[in-house]
Structure formats: structure tokens, C-alpha cells
């Protein structure tokens, strides 16, 4: 299967649907603009793209962004700048990022719990199977 480029696909889709190519192009552009915005805004823990999979935020990326905003906020506070809107946006962004970081940590705890539970479950199954084999050999 050869991957197809959008410039090859758009005319075919437009012809199949009987609509102008610029409408198909606008829809595709809007879709990818929203995908890029959700991936780069760090406002969601996970972005799911049908047939492509789940894209998750790396914890270190959140930490870097939080550090950058906190340094910016501190520098402006030390300089005595009174840019209220910029400070408000920074504070709002920090709040959102810390919320996302909390969600990422909760997701990691959930994954660790599932992994631990699977490990314990597999050990219990192995012990149960070996007990059953021992009982079978005693008969």
C-alpha cells in the first residue's frame, strides 16, 4: 500500500463528492489546523486521531513549559512591568498546564496500577496452575 499525498487525494475526493476542490481543501486544512492546535497547546492529555492513534503529552514537555512561564512571570515581576493582560494570560496558562500535569500524573498512576495488577494476576495464575499440577500428580 502506497501512502497518498493530500494533493493527489483532494481532487479525487472532490470529484467523488461532486463538490469544488477548494471546499475539500478548506475542510482538510481546518482539520489539520485543529489537530496541530490541540497537540501544541498542551491543553489535552491525549489527542485521538482516528486511524492514526493516540498522541499523548510528554511530562517533560509540560515541565519545560511551566518552567518557562514561571521564569517569564518572575522576570516581569522583578522589572516592575504592569502588563496586566500578559500577566493574566501567563497565570491562566500556568493554571491550565498544572492541571494538565496533574491529569498526566493521574494517568501514569492508573497505568502503573494496571501493570501491577496484571503482574500480580499472572503470578497468582502461575501459582494456581502449579498447585493444580501438583494435585494432579498426587492422584
C-alpha positions, 0 to 999 in steps of 0.5 A: 500500500502506497501512502497518498499525498493530500494533493493527489487525494483532494481532487479525487475526493472532490470529484467523488463528492461532486463538490469544488476542490477548494471546499475539500481543501478548506475542510482538510486544512481546518482539520489539520489546523485543529489537530496541530492546535490541540497537540501544541497547546498542551491543553489535552492529555491525549489527542485521538486521531482516528486511524492514526492513534493516540498522541499523548503529552510528554511530562517533560514537555509540560515541565519545560513549559511551566518552567518557562512561564514561571521564569517569564512571570518572575522576570516581569515581576522583578522589572516592575512591568504592569502588563496586566493582560500578559500577566493574566494570560501567563497565570491562566496558562500556568493554571491550565498546564498544572492541571494538565500535569496533574491529569498526566500524573493521574494517568501514569498512576492508573497505568502503573496500577494496571501493570501491577495488577496484571503482574500480580494476576499472572503470578497468582495464575502461575501459582494456581496452575502449579498447585493444580499440577501438583494435585494432579500428580498426587492422584 
